[in-house]
Amino acid sequence: MAYTLFESNLRETVKNWMAGKTQKYAGKMLDHYRRTLAFNAEGVGISDSRKWGYCTRDRRVFFNWQLAALPKELADYVVLHEASHLSEFNHGHHFRARLLSLCPDFRERELSLRSVVPWLPLNR
């Protein structure tokens, strides 16, 4: 299916607007969790990934530009999950125990997230 220039510009406009909202939201939530979890992030970025969020070993955290469109409880969980990785860079027992102590319903939120797939780029 061919996309018109208008559709392409509209998509880019929406993406840029959402990326700004996500950057602001994720930054605010990371600041909130930083006080609770005592971690330091080297940077926060926006991605066009199939994942809602991920972090790198050099302590940079990335979020899908569509994060701010998720229901608040799911978006909050994604930020908490990635923030927790800055202290525990795996999905092992200590990581899960930390999530459980901070978000007792994290398993339900993970299941809910599986049913919401980010909108993928048109040019892939």
N, CA, C and O atoms as a MOPAC input file, in Angstrom:
PM7 MOZYME 1SCF
protein

 N      0.84500 1    -1.17400 1     0.00000 1
 C      0.00000 1     0.00000 1     0.00000 1
 C      0.89200 1     1.23900 1     0.00000 1
 O      1.79800 1     1.34800 1     0.82600 1
 N      0.65400 1     2.13400 1    -0.88000 1
 C      1.45000 1     3.36100 1    -0.97700 1
 C      0.87200 1     4.42400 1    -0.04100 1
 O     -0.34400 1     4.58200 1     0.06300 1
 N      1.74900 1     5.13400 1     0.62500 1
 C      1.33400 1     6.20600 1     1.52300 1
 C      1.60300 1     7.54400 1     0.86000 1
 O      2.63200 1     7.73800 1     0.21200 1
 N      0.67900 1     8.44900 1     1.02900 1
 C      0.85200 1     9.77200 1     0.44100 1
 C      1.80400 1    10.59100 1     1.28900 1
 O      2.10300 1    10.23700 1     2.42900 1
 N      2.27400 1    11.68300 1     0.72400 1
 C      3.14400 1    12.58900 1     1.46200 1
 C      2.42000 1    13.12900 1     2.69000 1
 O      3.02900 1    13.29000 1     3.74800 1
 N      1.12100 1    13.41000 1     2.55700 1
 C      0.34100 1    13.89000 1     3.69000 1
 C      0.32700 1    12.86900 1     4.82400 1
 O      0.54600 1    13.22200 1     5.98300 1
 N      0.07000 1    11.59900 1     4.49100 1
 C      0.03900 1    10.55200 1     5.51600 1
 C      1.40000 1    10.38700 1     6.17800 1
 O      1.48400 1    10.18800 1     7.38900 1
 N      2.44700 1    10.46900 1     5.40100 1
 C      3.79200 1    10.35900 1     5.94000 1
 C      4.10000 1    11.52100 1     6.88000 1
 O      4.64500 1    11.31500 1     7.96400 1
 N      3.75200 1    12.74200 1     6.46900 1
 C      3.97700 1    13.91500 1     7.32800 1
 C      3.12600 1    13.85900 1     8.58900 1
 O      3.58500 1    14.23400 1     9.66900 1
 N      1.88800 1    13.39200 1     8.45600 1
 C      1.01400 1    13.27600 1     9.61900 1
 C      1.59000 1    12.27600 1    10.62000 1
 O      1.61900 1    12.53800 1    11.82300 1
 N      2.04300 1    11.13800 1    10.11700 1
 C      2.62900 1    10.12600 1    11.00900 1
 C      3.85200 1    10.70200 1    11.72200 1
 O      4.01100 1    10.51300 1    12.92800 1
 N      4.70300 1    11.39300 1    10.99500 1
 C      5.91000 1    11.97600 1    11.59200 1
 C      5.55100 1    13.03500 1    12.63100 1
 O      6.21200 1    13.13500 1    13.66400 1
 N      4.52200 1    13.81600 1    12.37200 1
 C      4.06800 1    14.83300 1    13.32300 1
 C      3.55400 1    14.18600 1    14.60400 1
 O      3.89100 1    14.61900 1    15.70600 1
 N      2.74200 1    13.15200 1    14.45300 1
 C      2.21700 1    12.43600 1    15.62600 1
 C      3.36100 1    11.79000 1    16.39900 1
 O      3.40600 1    11.86800 1    17.62700 1
 N      4.27600 1    11.15900 1    15.68600 1
 C      5.41400 1    10.50400 1    16.33700 1
 C      6.24800 1    11.51100 1    17.12400 1
 O      6.61800 1    11.24000 1    18.26600 1
 N      6.54800 1    12.65800 1    16.53800 1
 C      7.34500 1    13.67900 1    17.23000 1
 C      6.62700 1    14.21400 1    18.45700 1
 O      7.24400 1    14.43700 1    19.49800 1
 N      5.31300 1    14.42300 1    18.33000 1
 C      4.53000 1    14.92100 1    19.46600 1
 C      4.52400 1    13.88200 1    20.59500 1
 O      4.72800 1    14.22000 1    21.76100 1
 N      4.28900 1    12.62100 1    20.23700 1
 C      4.27000 1    11.55300 1    21.24700 1
 C      5.65000 1    11.34800 1    21.87000 1
 O      5.75700 1    11.09000 1    23.06800 1
 N      6.69900 1    11.46000 1    21.06800 1
 C      8.05700 1    11.30700 1    21.60000 1
 C      8.32500 1    12.37100 1    22.65900 1
 O      8.92800 1    12.07200 1    23.69000 1
 N      7.89300 1    13.59200 1    22.42700 1
 C      8.06000 1    14.65700 1    23.41400 1
 C      7.29400 1    14.37000 1    24.69700 1
 O      7.80900 1    14.56500 1    25.79700 1
 N      6.05900 1    13.90500 1    24.54500 1
 C      5.24900 1    13.54300 1    25.72500 1
 C      5.89800 1    12.39600 1    26.49400 1
 O      5.94600 1    12.41800 1    27.72400 1
 N      6.39400 1    11.40200 1    25.77500 1
 C      7.03700 1    10.25700 1    26.41600 1
 C      8.32200 1    10.67000 1    27.11300 1
 O      8.58600 1    10.22700 1    28.23100 1
 N      9.12300 1    11.51000 1    26.47500 1
 C     10.37400 1    11.98500 1    27.08100 1
 C     10.09200 1    12.70000 1    28.40300 1
 O     10.76600 1    12.45600 1    29.40300 1
 N      9.10700 1    13.57000 1    28.39900 1
 C      8.75200 1    14.32600 1    29.60700 1
 C      8.22900 1    13.38700 1    30.70100 1
 O      8.64100 1    13.47700 1    31.85700 1
 N      7.32500 1    12.49500 1    30.32400 1
 C      6.73300 1    11.55500 1    31.28400 1
 C      7.79300 1    10.61800 1    31.86400 1
 O      7.87100 1    10.44800 1    33.08100 1
 N      8.60600 1    10.01200 1    31.00100 1
 C      9.61900 1     9.05800 1    31.46500 1
 C     10.64700 1     9.75400 1    32.35300 1
 O     11.07300 1     9.19000 1    33.36100 1
 N     11.04800 1    10.96500 1    31.99400 1
 C     11.98800 1    11.71200 1    32.82400 1
 C     11.42300 1    11.99300 1    34.21400 1
 O     12.11600 1    11.84800 1    35.22100 1
 N     10.16400 1    12.39400 1    34.25100 1
 C      9.49900 1    12.67200 1    35.53300 1
 C      9.41100 1    11.40900 1    36.38900 1
 O      9.70300 1    11.44200 1    37.58500 1
 N      9.00700 1    10.29500 1    35.77100 1
 C      8.86600 1     9.05100 1    36.52700 1
 C     10.22500 1     8.50200 1    36.96100 1
 O     10.34400 1     7.96400 1    38.06200 1
 N     11.24400 1     8.62600 1    36.12100 1
 C     12.58300 1     8.17400 1    36.52600 1
 C     13.08500 1     8.98900 1    37.71600 1
 O     13.70600 1     8.43500 1    38.62300 1
 N     12.82600 1    10.28900 1    37.72500 1
 C     13.20200 1    11.11100 1    38.87800 1
 C     12.50000 1    10.62600 1    40.13900 1
 O     13.10200 1    10.56200 1    41.21100 1
 N     11.23000 1    10.28800 1    40.00400 1
 C     10.45700 1     9.77000 1    41.14300 1
 C     11.07000 1     8.45600 1    41.65100 1
 O     11.29000 1     8.30000 1    42.85200 1
 N     11.34100 1     7.52900 1    40.75300 1
 C     11.90100 1     6.23800 1    41.15900 1
 C     13.35600 1     6.34700 1    41.61400 1
 O     13.81500 1     5.53000 1    42.41200 1
 N     14.06500 1     7.32300 1    41.12900 1
 C     15.46300 1     7.52400 1    41.54100 1
 C     15.53500 1     7.75700 1    43.05800 1
 O     16.44700 1     7.26600 1    43.72200 1
 N     14.58900 1     8.49100 1    43.58600 1
 C     14.57200 1     8.74800 1    45.03700 1
 C     14.28300 1     7.46200 1    45.81500 1
 O     14.83300 1     7.25700 1    46.89700 1
 N     13.43500 1     6.60700 1    45.27700 1
 C     13.07400 1     5.35400 1    45.94900 1
 C     14.15200 1     4.29400 1    45.80400 1
 O     14.47700 1     3.60200 1    46.76900 1
 N     14.70800 1     4.16200 1    44.61000 1
 C     15.62300 1     3.06100 1    44.30800 1
 C     17.10100 1     3.42400 1    44.40200 1
 O     17.95800 1     2.54100 1    44.35800 1
 N     17.40600 1     4.70100 1    44.53200 1
 C     18.79700 1     5.17700 1    44.64100 1
 C     19.66500 1     4.65400 1    43.49700 1
 O     20.63000 1     3.92700 1    43.73200 1
 N     19.33000 1     5.01600 1    42.27800 1
 C     20.11200 1     4.64900 1    41.11200 1
 C     20.50300 1     5.91100 1    40.36300 1
 O     20.01300 1     7.00300 1    40.65300 1
 N     21.38500 1     5.74400 1    39.40500 1
 C     21.76600 1     6.85400 1    38.54700 1
 C     21.71300 1     6.39100 1    37.09600 1
 O     22.33600 1     5.39500 1    36.73000 1
 N     20.96500 1     7.12000 1    36.27600 1
 C     20.91100 1     6.83400 1    34.84800 1
 C     21.80700 1     7.82400 1    34.12200 1
 O     21.85900 1     9.00300 1    34.47200 1
 N     22.50700 1     7.34100 1    33.11500 1
 C     23.39500 1     8.20600 1    32.33400 1
 C     22.65200 1     8.98500 1    31.26400 1
 O     23.18600 1     9.95100 1    30.71800 1
 N     21.44800 1     8.58500 1    30.96400 1
 C     20.66700 1     9.29200 1    29.95900 1
 C     19.36200 1     8.58900 1    29.68800 1
 O     19.21300 1     7.39400 1    29.94400 1
 N     18.41600 1     9.34700 1    29.16600 1
 C     17.11200 1     8.81200 1    28.80500 1
 C     16.88300 1     9.12800 1    27.33900 1
 O     17.02700 1    10.27400 1    26.91400 1
 N     16.52800 1     8.11600 1    26.56900 1
 C     16.30000 1     8.31400 1    25.15000 1
 C     14.96400 1     7.75600 1    24.71200 1
 O     14.30700 1     7.01400 1    25.44300 1
 N     14.57800 1     8.12700 1    23.51200 1
 C     13.34100 1     7.65500 1    22.90500 1
 C     13.73000 1     6.76800 1    21.72600 1
 O     14.65000 1     7.08900 1    20.97400 1
 N     13.02200 1     5.65600 1    21.57200 1
 C     13.36000 1     4.71400 1    20.51000 1
 C     12.14100 1     4.38500 1    19.65700 1
 O     11.00700 1     4.71000 1    20.01000 1
 N     12.39700 1     3.74500 1    18.54700 1
 C     11.35800 1     3.24100 1    17.65500 1
 C     11.48600 1     1.72200 1    17.64800 1
 O     11.61200 1     1.09400 1    16.59700 1
 N     11.45000 1     1.15600 1    18.83700 1
 C     11.72800 1    -0.25500 1    19.05900 1
 C     10.43800 1    -1.05200 1    19.19700 1
 O      9.36600 1    -0.49000 1    19.42300 1
 N     10.55300 1    -2.34500 1    19.06000 1
 C      9.41900 1    -3.23600 1    19.32400 1
 C      9.17900 1    -3.39200 1    20.82600 1
 O      8.13500 1    -3.89600 1    21.24000 1
 N     10.13100 1    -2.96600 1    21.62900 1
 C     10.01800 1    -3.06300 1    23.08600 1
 C      9.49700 1    -1.74500 1    23.64600 1
 O      9.71300 1    -0.68400 1    23.06000 1
 N      8.81100 1    -1.81900 1    24.78100 1
 C      8.34300 1    -0.60400 1    25.44900 1
 C      9.49400 1     0.12700 1    26.11400 1
 O      9.47300 1     1.35300 1    26.21600 1
 N     10.48900 1    -0.60400 1    26.56400 1
 C     11.64200 1     0.02600 1    27.18200 1
 C     12.80200 1    -0.93500 1    27.26100 1
 O     12.62100 1    -2.15200 1    27.22200 1
 N     13.99100 1    -0.38400 1    27.37000 1
 C     15.18500 1    -1.19500 1    27.58200 1
 C     16.27000 1    -0.29700 1    28.13200 1
 O     16.21600 1     0.92500 1    27.99400 1
 N     17.25700 1    -0.91700 1    28.75600 1
 C     18.39600 1    -0.13800 1    29.23100 1
 C     19.67300 1    -0.84000 1    28.78800 1
 O     19.68100 1    -2.03100 1    28.47400 1
 N     20.74700 1    -0.06400 1    28.77300 1
 C     22.03100 1    -0.57300 1    28.31200 1
 C     22.97000 1    -0.69300 1    29.50300 1
 O     22.74400 1    -0.09200 1    30.55300 1
 N     24.01100 1    -1.46500 1    29.32700 1
 C     24.98000 1    -1.65600 1    30.41400 1
 C     25.69400 1    -0.36400 1    30.79200 1
 O     26.23500 1    -0.25400 1    31.89300 1
 N     25.70100 1     0.61500 1    29.88900 1
 C     26.31100 1     1.90100 1    30.24500 1
 C     25.27600 1     2.84800 1    30.88000 1
 O     25.47000 1     4.06300 1    30.91200 1
 N     24.17200 1     2.26500 1    31.38300 1
 C     23.19000 1     2.94100 1    32.22500 1
 C     22.33900 1     3.97700 1    31.48900 1
 O     21.88500 1     4.95600 1    32.08200 1
 N     22.13200 1     3.75100 1    30.19600 1
 C     21.20700 1     4.59700 1    29.45400 1
 C     19.88600 1     3.85300 1    29.33700 1
 O     19.86000 1     2.64300 1    29.10800 1
 N     18.79100 1     4.58500 1    29.49800 1
 C     17.45300 1     3.99400 1    29.47100 1
 C     16.71800 1     4.54200 1    28.25200 1
 O     16.74200 1     5.74400 1    27.98800 1
 N     16.06600 1     3.64800 1    27.51500 1
 C     15.31800 1     4.03100 1    26.32700 1
 C     13.87900 1     3.57300 1    26.46300 1
 O     13.59700 1     2.51100 1    27.01800 1
 N     12.96600 1     4.39600 1    25.94400 1
 C     11.54400 1     4.06500 1    25.96100 1
 C     10.97000 1     4.25300 1    24.56400 1
 O     11.36500 1     5.15700 1    23.82800 1
 N     10.03100 1     3.38000 1    24.21600 1
 C      9.34100 1     3.51700 1    22.94800 1
 C      8.57900 1     4.83800 1    22.95300 1
 O      7.98900 1     5.21300 1    23.96500 1
 N      8.59300 1     5.53600 1    21.83400 1
 C      7.96500 1     6.85300 1    21.74000 1
 C      6.47300 1     6.81700 1    22.04200 1
 O      5.88000 1     7.86600 1    22.29500 1
 N      5.85500 1     5.65100 1    22.02200 1
 C      4.41900 1     5.51000 1    22.27200 1
 C      4.07800 1     5.24600 1    23.73800 1
 O      2.90800 1     5.07100 1    24.07900 1
 N      5.09800 1     5.21800 1    24.61100 1
 C      4.88200 1     4.87600 1    26.02100 1
 C      3.80900 1     5.73800 1    26.67600 1
 O      2.98300 1     5.22600 1    27.43100 1
 N      3.81000 1     7.02900 1    26.40000 1
 C      2.86000 1     7.93600 1    27.05000 1
 C      1.41000 1     7.65600 1    26.65800 1
 O      0.49300 1     8.15600 1    27.31000 1
 N      1.18600 1     6.86900 1    25.61100 1
 C     -0.17400 1     6.52700 1    25.19300 1
 C     -0.72300 1     5.31100 1    25.94200 1
 O     -1.91800 1     5.02500 1    25.87300 1
 N      0.14300 1     4.60200 1    26.65200 1
 C     -0.31600 1     3.44700 1    27.43600 1
 C     -1.15600 1     3.91400 1    28.61900 1
 O     -1.02000 1     5.05500 1    29.06000 1
 N     -2.02500 1     3.04200 1    29.13600 1
 C     -2.68400 1     3.37400 1    30.40300 1
 C     -1.61200 1     3.64900 1    31.46800 1
 O     -0.55900 1     3.01200 1    31.47000 1
 N     -1.88200 1     4.58700 1    32.35900 1
 C     -0.88900 1     5.04300 1    33.33000 1
 C     -0.25500 1     3.90600 1    34.12300 1
 O      0.95800 1     3.91200 1    34.33200 1
 N     -1.04700 1     2.92800 1    34.57000 1
 C     -0.47700 1     1.84500 1    35.38000 1
 C      0.51600 1     1.00000 1    34.58400 1
 O      1.46500 1     0.46100 1    35.15400 1
 N      0.30600 1     0.88100 1    33.27400 1
 C      1.25300 1     0.12800 1    32.44700 1
 C      2.49800 1     0.95800 1    32.13200 1
 O      3.61600 1     0.44500 1    32.17700 1
 N      2.30500 1     2.23100 1    31.81600 1
 C      3.45600 1     3.10700 1    31.55300 1
 C      4.32200 1     3.23100 1    32.79900 1
 O      5.54800 1     3.16900 1    32.70900 1
 N      3.70400 1     3.40500 1    33.95000 1
 C      4.45900 1     3.48200 1    35.21000 1
 C      5.27000 1     2.20900 1    35.41900 1
 O      6.43000 1     2.26100 1    35.82700 1
 N      4.64800 1     1.06700 1    35.13700 1
 C      5.35200 1    -0.20000 1    35.32400 1
 C      6.56000 1    -0.31300 1    34.39300 1
 O      7.61900 1    -0.77400 1    34.82000 1
 N      6.42100 1     0.09600 1    33.13900 1
 C      7.54600 1     0.01600 1    32.20300 1
 C      8.72500 1     0.83400 1    32.73400 1
 O      9.86700 1     0.37400 1    32.70700 1
 N      8.44600 1     2.03900 1    33.21300 1
 C      9.52400 1     2.88700 1    33.74300 1
 C     10.12500 1     2.24900 1    34.99300 1
 O     11.34700 1     2.22100 1    35.13800 1
 N      9.29100 1     1.73800 1    35.89400 1
 C      9.79100 1     1.07000 1    37.09800 1
 C     10.64400 1    -0.14700 1    36.72600 1
 O     11.70500 1    -0.35800 1    37.31400 1
 N     10.19900 1    -0.93100 1    35.77500 1
 C     10.93500 1    -2.12300 1    35.33600 1
 C     12.33100 1    -1.73500 1    34.84800 1
 O     13.32400 1    -2.33500 1    35.26000 1
 N     12.40400 1    -0.74000 1    33.97800 1
 C     13.70800 1    -0.32400 1    33.45200 1
 C     14.56100 1     0.33100 1    34.53500 1
 O     15.77400 1     0.12100 1    34.56200 1
 N     13.97100 1     1.10600 1    35.41200 1
 C     14.71700 1     1.71500 1    36.52100 1
 C     15.29500 1     0.63500 1    37.42800 1
 O     16.40800 1     0.77600 1    37.93400 1
 N     14.54600 1    -0.43400 1    37.63200 1
 C     15.02900 1    -1.53600 1    38.46900 1
 C     16.23500 1    -2.22400 1    37.84300 1
 O     17.09700 1    -2.73900 1    38.55600 1
 N     16.29900 1    -2.23400 1    36.51800 1
 C     17.45800 1    -2.82400 1    35.84300 1
 C     18.74200 1    -2.04100 1    36.11400 1
 O     19.83400 1    -2.59600 1    35.99100 1
 N     18.63400 1    -0.78700 1    36.47300 1
 C     19.83700 1    -0.00500 1    36.75800 1
 C     20.50700 1    -0.45600 1    38.04700 1
 O     21.67100 1    -0.14300 1    38.29200 1
 N     19.76800 1    -1.19400 1    38.87100 1
 C     20.33900 1    -1.78600 1    40.08000 1
 C     20.61500 1    -3.27800 1    39.90900 1
 O     21.52500 1    -3.82200 1    40.53500 1
 N     19.84200 1    -3.92200 1    39.07800 1
 C     19.92800 1    -5.37800 1    38.88500 1
 C     19.73900 1    -5.65200 1    37.39600 1
 O     18.60900 1    -5.67700 1    36.90800 1
 N     20.84400 1    -5.85700 1    36.67000 1
 C     20.79500 1    -5.92900 1    35.21200 1
 C     20.48500 1    -7.34200 1    34.71300 1
 O     21.24100 1    -7.91300 1    33.92600 1
 N     19.37200 1    -7.89300 1    35.17800 1
 C     18.90700 1    -9.20600 1    34.72300 1
 C     17.46200 1    -9.36800 1    35.16300 1
 O     16.88700 1    -8.44900 1    35.74600 1
 N     16.87500 1   -10.50800 1    34.89800 1
 C     15.50600 1   -10.78600 1    35.33600 1
 C     15.49100 1   -11.88100 1    36.40100 1
 O     14.52300 1   -12.63200 1    36.51500 1
 N     16.55600 1   -11.96400 1    37.16700 1
 C     16.69000 1   -13.00600 1    38.17700 1
 C     15.84500 1   -12.77500 1    39.41900 1
 O     14.99500 1   -11.88500 1    39.46400 1
 N     16.10400 1   -13.60400 1    40.42400 1
 C     15.33400 1   -13.59400 1    41.67000 1
 C     15.36500 1   -12.22500 1    42.36500 1
 O     14.32300 1   -11.72800 1    42.79300 1
 N     16.52200 1   -11.62800 1    42.47600 1
 C     16.62500 1   -10.33100 1    43.16500 1
 C     15.84700 1    -9.24700 1    42.42600 1
 O     15.20700 1    -8.39600 1    43.04300 1
 N     15.91200 1    -9.28900 1    41.10500 1
 C     15.17100 1    -8.33200 1    40.28800 1
 C     13.66500 1    -8.49100 1    40.52400 1
 O     12.96100 1    -7.50900 1    40.76300 1
 N     13.18100 1    -9.73000 1    40.45500 1
 C     11.74300 1    -9.99500 1    40.65300 1
 C     11.30300 1    -9.64100 1    42.07600 1
 O     10.20700 1    -9.11600 1    42.27500 1
 N     12.14700 1    -9.92500 1    43.05500 1
 C     11.81500 1    -9.58300 1    44.44600 1
 C     11.69400 1    -8.06900 1    44.61100 1
 O     10.81000 1    -7.58100 1    45.31500 1
 N     12.59200 1    -7.33100 1    43.95400 1
 C     12.51900 1    -5.86800 1    44.02000 1
 C     11.21600 1    -5.38000 1    43.38500 1
 O     10.52300 1    -4.53800 1    43.95600 1
 N     10.88500 1    -5.90700 1    42.21100 1
 C      9.63900 1    -5.50300 1    41.56400 1
 C      8.43200 1    -5.82600 1    42.43800 1
 O      7.52000 1    -5.00900 1    42.57400 1
 N      8.42800 1    -7.01400 1    43.02700 1
 C      7.31400 1    -7.42300 1    43.87900 1
 C      7.14900 1    -6.48300 1    45.06900 1
 O      6.02500 1    -6.15600 1    45.45000 1
 N      8.25000 1    -6.04900 1    45.65300 1
 C      8.16700 1    -5.15200 1    46.80600 1
 C      7.67700 1    -3.75900 1    46.40500 1
 O      7.04000 1    -3.07600 1    47.20800 1
 N      7.96500 1    -3.33300 1    45.18400 1
 C      7.57800 1    -1.99500 1    44.72300 1
 C      6.25200 1    -1.97300 1    43.97600 1
 O      5.56800 1    -0.95100 1    43.93300 1
 N      5.89800 1    -3.10900 1    43.38900 1
 C      4.69700 1    -3.19300 1    42.55100 1
 C      4.11700 1    -4.60000 1    42.70200 1
 O      4.37200 1    -5.46700 1    41.86600 1
 N      3.33400 1    -4.83300 1    43.76900 1
 C      2.84200 1    -6.18200 1    44.05100 1
 C      2.08600 1    -6.84800 1    42.89400 1
 O      2.04200 1    -8.07600 1    42.82300 1
 N      1.49900 1    -6.07000 1    41.99800 1
 C      0.76600 1    -6.65900 1    40.87300 1
 C      1.57300 1    -6.62600 1    39.57100 1
 O      0.98900 1    -6.59700 1    38.48800 1
 N      2.91700 1    -6.63200 1    39.66500 1
 C      3.74500 1    -6.51000 1    38.46400 1
 C      3.50000 1    -7.63400 1    37.46600 1
 O      3.60900 1    -7.41100 1    36.26100 1
 N      3.17500 1    -8.82300 1    37.93100 1
 C      2.94300 1    -9.93900 1    36.99700 1
 C      1.70200 1    -9.68500 1    36.13400 1
 O      1.69800 1    -9.98000 1    34.93900 1
 N      0.65500 1    -9.13900 1    36.75000 1
 C     -0.55700 1    -8.80700 1    35.99900 1
 C     -0.27500 1    -7.69700 1    34.98500 1
 O     -0.78500 1    -7.72400 1    33.86500 1
 N      0.53600 1    -6.73100 1    35.38700 1
 C      0.87700 1    -5.63700 1    34.47000 1
 C      1.70700 1    -6.15800 1    33.29600 1
 O      1.51400 1    -5.72200 1    32.16100 1
 N      2.62200 1    -7.08100 1    33.56000 1
 C      3.39900 1    -7.67600 1    32.47200 1
 C      2.49300 1    -8.41000 1    31.49200 1
 O      2.67400 1    -8.30800 1    30.27900 1
 N      1.52100 1    -9.14900 1    32.01400 1
 C      0.58000 1    -9.85100 1    31.13900 1
 C     -0.23200 1    -8.87300 1    30.30500 1
 O     -0.45300 1    -9.10600 1    29.11600 1
 N     -0.67400 1    -7.78900 1    30.91000 1
 C     -1.43900 1    -6.77300 1    30.17100 1
 C     -0.58900 1    -6.15700 1    29.06600 1
 O     -1.08300 1    -5.91600 1    27.96400 1
 N      0.67500 1    -5.90300 1    29.35200 1
 C      1.55600 1    -5.30000 1    28.34700 1
 C      1.74400 1    -6.19400 1    27.12600 1
 O      1.93800 1    -5.70000 1    26.01500 1
 N      1.68600 1    -7.48700 1    27.32800 1
 C      1.86800 1    -8.41900 1    26.20400 1
 C      0.76900 1    -8.28500 1    25.16300 1
 O      0.96200 1    -8.64000 1    24.00000 1
 N     -0.38900 1    -7.77000 1    25.58100 1
 C     -1.50300 1    -7.62900 1    24.63400 1
 C     -1.46900 1    -6.29200 1    23.89600 1
 O     -2.29500 1    -6.05400 1    23.01500 1
 N     -0.52300 1    -5.41500 1    24.24500 1
 C     -0.42000 1    -4.10800 1    23.60500 1
 C      0.91000 1    -4.04500 1    22.85800 1
 O      1.97700 1    -4.03600 1    23.47200 1
 N      0.83700 1    -4.00300 1    21.55200 1
 C      2.04700 1    -4.02000 1    20.72600 1
 C      2.28600 1    -2.61800 1    20.17800 1
 O      1.37000 1    -2.00600 1    19.63000 1
 N      3.50600 1    -2.10200 1    20.31800 1
 C      3.77700 1    -0.77300 1    19.74700 1
 C      3.56600 1    -0.74200 1    18.24400 1
 O      3.81000 1    -1.72400 1    17.54400 1
 N      3.11300 1     0.39000 1    17.76900 1
 C      2.93500 1     0.64800 1    16.34500 1
 C      4.30600 1     0.69300 1    15.69000 1
 O      5.13200 1     1.53100 1    16.05100 1
 N      4.55700 1    -0.17100 1    14.75700 1
 C      5.87800 1    -0.27600 1    14.14100 1
 C      6.03300 1     0.72600 1    13.00100 1
 O      5.04900 1     1.13800 1    12.38700 1
 N      7.26800 1     1.11100 1    12.72800 1
 C      7.52300 1     2.05400 1    11.63100 1
 C      7.01600 1     1.50000 1    10.30000 1
 O      7.04900 1     0.29200 1    10.06900 1
 N      6.55500 1     2.37600 1     9.44600 1
 C      6.02900 1     1.97000 1     8.14100 1
 C      7.11900 1     1.54700 1     7.18100 1
 O      6.85500 1     0.78500 1     6.25100 1
 N      8.34900 1     2.02500 1     7.38300 1
 C      9.41000 1     1.75600 1     6.42800 1
 C     10.24400 1     0.53100 1     6.79200 1
 O     11.34900 1     0.38300 1     6.26900 1
 N      9.77400 1    -0.33600 1     7.64900 1
 C     10.52700 1    -1.56000 1     7.99500 1
 C     10.11300 1    -2.69100 1     7.11000 1
 O     10.62900 1    -3.80000 1     7.24400 1

